Amino acid sequence: MITLLSRLFIPDYENYSSPKVRQAYGILTGSVGIFFNFFLFVLKIVAGMISHSIAITADAFNNLSDAGSSVITLIGFKMSGQEADSDHPYGHGRIEYLAGLSVSAIILIMAAELAKSSFEKILHPTLPEISPVIFLILVVSILVKFYMYFYNHKIAGAIDSSAMNATASDSFGDVLATFVVLLSSVIGWIFGLAIDGWCGLLVAVFIFYSGVSSARDTINPLLGQAPDPEFVTKIRSIVLSHPQIMGIHDLLVHDYGPGRRMISLHAEVNAQGSFVELHDLIDNIERELQQKLSCSAVIHMDPVITDDPEINELRHKVTDIVYRLDEQLTLHDFRIIRGPTHTNVIFDVVVPFHFKMTDAQLRSWLDERIKQIDPSYFCVINIDKN
């Protein structure tokens, strides 16, 4: 159904990188989510009243909260699509994350309320009533929620939306929760065991876990999480596909909301190349990144001397020293400045955050080994984090 609706109402529906298309998918899935969740709420509230089941009634209000969450998600996608203005020059894309955070808060509140009701049911247990109609309502609920999980998960992957991915996880949690409710009703009917309250508590745990997971998925980009490795790989692939680019480093990715990323990087080029031609190449690469990855890019050119035998030999030796210490270490911006009494050996080392040495220890260790090559070498080392 979602595929058909997207073809009918979303122009250029396969252009997932377009902010307008992302916004349209968010509004569409939010609208469908409101319809399905309210439909399930009505069905389950009737089933809960008939069966006197706290678990079914709680699950009904969980669906009502999901409908409210869909409203917030819909509004969030709508507001995040607003154009940049003087107060928000990078756009409003992070509103999508704030909407997801609001949804997470609602989920956690519902989990707490359900846990409270379940404890009361555990203290005062009663057997829920089951009938073919109630059984059918719960089975329909499971099927509908599984469908909602399927389309939310599929679209979340296509448009790279953490908020929608959280919605998909919530739908899958609802599938498990409703299945537990159904199981408790059947067990109570067949064996006369009043486990309704315990199952309601288990549903509360599912909902709480879903709320924490979705909160984490929306808080991380707001705090400034590491970029997606796949996105970094695409950047490297595009830039290094040009033979004039010898390497890249100091890549920074700033996320101002889905479809609103800004990147900057240093591109190594031959110092003997034509400045005008290399500048034109850099302009073309920036435009290519914009077109293919929907991001704004700024590239700094780093000239690399390639025709000095002494520099080339020393660069190879230092690279070998760094690599033998840890294969994850890399270096860049290597150059030397010769003086009458000593030679400055200047370079940057990129280290992972979990590296065992402190920056001071690493500088000292490298300085000691480079001086073994020539005591006149004086190291000027800048430590970069990967």
LINKATA-V454350 format. One record per residue. N is the residue number from 0. RES is the residue in three letters. SS is DSSP state (helix for helix, strand for strand, loop for the rest). D_LAST is the distance of its C-alpha to the last C-alpha in Angstrom with 1 decimal. Layout:
# LINKATA-V454350
n/res/ss/d_last
N/RES/SS/D_LAST
N/RES/SS/D_LAST
This chain:
# LINKATA-V454350
n/res/ss/d_last
0/MET/loop/43.6
1/ILE/helix/40.2
2/THR/helix/40.0
3/LEU/helix/43.5
4/LEU/helix/42.9
5/SER/helix/39.7
6/ARG/helix/41.7
7/LEU/helix/44.5
8/PHE/helix/42.7
9/ILE/loop/39.3
10/PRO/loop/39.6
11/ASP/loop/37.1
12/TYR/loop/36.1
13/GLU/loop/33.8
14/ASN/loop/31.6
15/TYR/loop/29.0
16/SER/loop/26.4
17/SER/loop/29.1
18/PRO/helix/28.9
19/LYS/helix/32.7
20/VAL/helix/32.8
21/ARG/helix/30.2
22/GLN/helix/32.4
23/ALA/helix/35.5
24/TYR/helix/34.2
25/GLY/helix/33.2
26/ILE/helix/36.7
27/LEU/helix/38.4
28/THR/helix/36.8
29/GLY/helix/37.3
30/SER/helix/41.0
31/VAL/helix/41.5
32/GLY/helix/39.9
33/ILE/helix/42.3
34/PHE/helix/45.3
35/PHE/helix/44.4
36/ASN/helix/43.5
37/PHE/helix/46.7
38/PHE/helix/48.7
39/LEU/helix/47.5
40/PHE/helix/48.1
41/VAL/helix/51.7
42/LEU/helix/52.3
43/LYS/helix/50.8
44/ILE/helix/52.5
45/VAL/helix/55.8
46/ALA/helix/55.1
47/GLY/helix/54.1
48/MET/helix/57.3
49/ILE/helix/59.4
50/SER/helix/57.9
51/HIS/loop/57.4
52/SER/loop/53.9
53/ILE/helix/51.4
54/ALA/helix/48.6
55/ILE/helix/49.6
56/THR/helix/50.2
57/ALA/helix/46.8
58/ASP/helix/45.2
59/ALA/helix/47.1
60/PHE/helix/45.7
61/ASN/helix/42.2
62/ASN/helix/42.9
63/LEU/helix/44.2
64/SER/helix/41.0
65/ASP/helix/39.1
66/ALA/helix/41.4
67/GLY/helix/40.4
68/SER/helix/36.7
69/SER/helix/37.4
70/VAL/helix/39.0
71/ILE/helix/36.1
72/THR/helix/33.7
73/LEU/helix/36.1
74/ILE/helix/36.3
75/GLY/helix/32.6
76/PHE/helix/32.1
77/LYS/helix/35.1
78/MET/helix/33.8
79/SER/helix/30.2
80/GLY/loop/31.7
81/GLN/loop/33.2
82/GLU/loop/32.6
83/ALA/loop/30.6
84/ASP/loop/32.9
85/SER/loop/33.2
86/ASP/loop/32.0
87/HIS/loop/29.1
88/PRO/loop/27.9
89/TYR/loop/25.0
90/GLY/loop/27.5
91/HIS/loop/28.2
92/GLY/loop/25.9
93/ARG/loop/24.6
94/ILE/helix/28.2
95/GLU/helix/27.6
96/TYR/helix/25.2
97/LEU/helix/27.9
98/ALA/helix/30.5
99/GLY/helix/28.7
100/LEU/helix/28.3
101/SER/helix/32.1
102/VAL/helix/32.9
103/SER/helix/31.0
104/ALA/helix/33.1
105/ILE/helix/36.3
106/ILE/helix/35.5
107/LEU/helix/35.0
108/ILE/helix/38.2
109/MET/helix/40.1
110/ALA/helix/38.8
111/ALA/helix/40.2
112/GLU/helix/43.5
113/LEU/helix/43.8
114/ALA/helix/43.2
115/LYS/helix/45.9
116/SER/helix/48.4
117/SER/helix/47.7
118/PHE/helix/48.5
119/GLU/helix/51.7
120/LYS/helix/52.6
121/ILE/helix/51.8
122/LEU/helix/54.3
123/HIS/loop/56.9
124/PRO/loop/56.5
125/THR/loop/58.5
126/LEU/loop/58.6
127/PRO/loop/57.1
128/GLU/loop/59.4
129/ILE/loop/58.3
130/SER/loop/60.0
131/PRO/helix/59.4
132/VAL/helix/58.5
133/ILE/helix/55.8
134/PHE/helix/54.5
135/LEU/helix/54.3
136/ILE/helix/52.5
137/LEU/helix/49.8
138/VAL/helix/49.4
139/VAL/helix/49.1
140/SER/helix/46.5
141/ILE/helix/44.3
142/LEU/helix/44.7
143/VAL/helix/43.9
144/LYS/helix/40.8
145/PHE/helix/39.6
146/TYR/helix/40.1
147/MET/helix/38.2
148/TYR/helix/35.2
149/PHE/helix/35.5
150/TYR/helix/35.5
151/ASN/helix/32.9
152/HIS/helix/30.4
153/LYS/helix/31.2
154/ILE/helix/30.8
155/ALA/helix/27.7
156/GLY/helix/26.0
157/ALA/helix/27.6
158/ILE/helix/26.6
159/ASP/loop/23.3
160/SER/loop/24.7
161/SER/helix/23.5
162/ALA/helix/26.7
163/MET/helix/28.9
164/ASN/helix/27.1
165/ALA/helix/27.9
166/THR/helix/31.5
167/ALA/helix/31.6
168/SER/helix/30.6
169/ASP/helix/33.3
170/SER/helix/35.8
171/PHE/helix/35.2
172/GLY/helix/35.6
173/ASP/helix/38.8
174/VAL/helix/40.0
175/LEU/helix/39.6
176/ALA/helix/41.1
177/THR/helix/44.2
178/PHE/helix/44.7
179/VAL/helix/44.9
180/VAL/helix/47.4
181/LEU/helix/49.4
182/LEU/helix/49.4
183/SER/helix/50.6
184/SER/helix/53.4
185/VAL/helix/54.6
186/ILE/helix/54.5
187/GLY/helix/56.4
188/TRP/helix/59.0
189/ILE/helix/59.5
190/PHE/helix/59.3
191/GLY/loop/60.0
192/LEU/loop/56.8
193/ALA/loop/55.6
194/ILE/loop/51.8
195/ASP/helix/51.2
196/GLY/helix/49.7
197/TRP/helix/47.4
198/CYS/helix/46.2
199/GLY/helix/45.6
200/LEU/helix/43.5
201/LEU/helix/41.5
202/VAL/helix/41.1
203/ALA/helix/39.8
204/VAL/helix/37.1
205/PHE/helix/36.0
206/ILE/helix/36.0
207/PHE/helix/34.1
208/TYR/helix/31.4
209/SER/helix/31.2
210/GLY/helix/31.0
211/VAL/helix/28.2
212/SER/helix/26.2
213/SER/helix/26.8
214/ALA/helix/26.0
215/ARG/helix/22.6
216/ASP/helix/21.9
217/THR/helix/22.9
218/ILE/helix/21.6
219/ASN/helix/17.9
220/PRO/helix/17.7
221/LEU/helix/19.8
222/LEU/helix/17.4
223/GLY/loop/14.4
224/GLN/loop/12.7
225/ALA/loop/9.7
226/PRO/loop/11.2
227/ASP/loop/13.3
228/PRO/helix/11.9
229/GLU/helix/15.3
230/PHE/helix/15.0
231/VAL/helix/11.9
232/THR/helix/14.0
233/LYS/helix/16.9
234/ILE/helix/15.3
235/ARG/helix/14.4
236/SER/helix/17.8
237/ILE/helix/19.7
238/VAL/helix/18.3
239/LEU/helix/18.6
240/SER/loop/22.0
241/HIS/loop/23.4
242/PRO/loop/24.4
243/GLN/loop/24.1
244/ILE/loop/20.3
245/MET/loop/19.1
246/GLY/strand/15.3
247/ILE/strand/12.6
248/HIS/strand/9.5
249/ASP/strand/8.3
250/LEU/strand/8.9
251/LEU/strand/9.8
252/VAL/strand/12.0
253/HIS/strand/14.7
254/ASP/strand/17.0
255/TYR/loop/20.6
256/GLY/loop/22.2
257/PRO/loop/22.7
258/GLY/loop/23.4
259/ARG/loop/22.2
260/ARG/strand/18.6
261/MET/strand/17.6
262/ILE/strand/14.9
263/SER/strand/14.2
264/LEU/strand/12.8
265/HIS/strand/13.9
266/ALA/strand/16.1
267/GLU/strand/17.5
268/VAL/strand/21.3
269/ASN/strand/24.2
270/ALA/loop/25.5
271/GLN/loop/29.0
272/GLY/loop/28.8
273/SER/loop/30.8
274/PHE/helix/29.1
275/VAL/helix/31.1
276/GLU/helix/30.3
277/LEU/helix/26.5
278/HIS/helix/26.6
279/ASP/helix/28.6
280/LEU/helix/26.1
281/ILE/helix/23.2
282/ASP/helix/25.5
283/ASN/helix/26.3
284/ILE/helix/22.8
285/GLU/helix/22.1
286/ARG/helix/25.3
287/GLU/helix/24.4
288/LEU/helix/21.2
289/GLN/helix/23.5
290/GLN/helix/26.1
291/LYS/helix/24.2
292/LEU/helix/21.5
293/SER/loop/23.3
294/CYS/strand/20.6
295/SER/strand/21.0
296/ALA/strand/19.0
297/VAL/strand/18.8
298/ILE/strand/17.9
299/HIS/strand/18.0
300/MET/strand/19.5
301/ASP/strand/18.5
302/PRO/strand/21.5
303/VAL/strand/21.2
304/ILE/loop/24.4
305/THR/loop/25.5
306/ASP/loop/29.1
307/ASP/loop/28.9
308/PRO/helix/29.5
309/GLU/helix/28.6
310/ILE/helix/25.1
311/ASN/helix/24.5
312/GLU/helix/25.8
313/LEU/helix/23.8
314/ARG/helix/20.5
315/HIS/helix/21.4
316/LYS/helix/22.2
317/VAL/helix/19.1
318/THR/helix/16.9
319/ASP/helix/19.1
320/ILE/helix/18.8
321/VAL/helix/15.0
322/TYR/helix/15.2
323/ARG/helix/18.1
324/LEU/helix/16.4
325/ASP/loop/13.7
326/GLU/loop/13.3
327/GLN/loop/9.6
328/LEU/loop/9.2
329/THR/strand/9.5
330/LEU/strand/11.2
331/HIS/strand/12.5
332/ASP/strand/15.2
333/PHE/strand/17.4
334/ARG/strand/20.9
335/ILE/strand/23.8
336/ILE/strand/26.5
337/ARG/strand/29.8
338/GLY/loop/32.2
339/PRO/loop/35.6
340/THR/loop/34.5
341/HIS/loop/30.9
342/THR/strand/28.0
343/ASN/strand/24.7
344/VAL/strand/21.8
345/ILE/strand/18.9
346/PHE/strand/15.3
347/ASP/strand/11.6
348/VAL/strand/9.5
349/VAL/strand/5.8
350/VAL/strand/5.7
351/PRO/loop/5.2
352/PHE/loop/7.0
353/HIS/loop/10.1
354/PHE/loop/10.5
355/LYS/loop/14.2
356/MET/loop/14.6
357/THR/loop/14.5
358/ASP/helix/13.3
359/ALA/helix/17.0
360/GLN/helix/17.7
361/LEU/helix/15.1
362/ARG/helix/16.6
363/SER/helix/20.0
364/TRP/helix/19.6
365/LEU/helix/18.4
366/ASP/helix/21.1
367/GLU/helix/23.7
368/ARG/helix/23.2
369/ILE/helix/23.0
370/LYS/helix/26.2
371/GLN/helix/27.8
372/ILE/helix/27.6
373/ASP/loop/29.4
374/PRO/loop/30.2
375/SER/loop/30.3
376/TYR/strand/26.6
377/PHE/strand/24.9
378/CYS/strand/21.1
379/VAL/strand/19.2
380/ILE/strand/15.5
381/ASN/strand/12.8
382/ILE/strand/9.7
383/ASP/strand/6.5
384/LYS/strand/3.8
385/ASN/loop/0.0
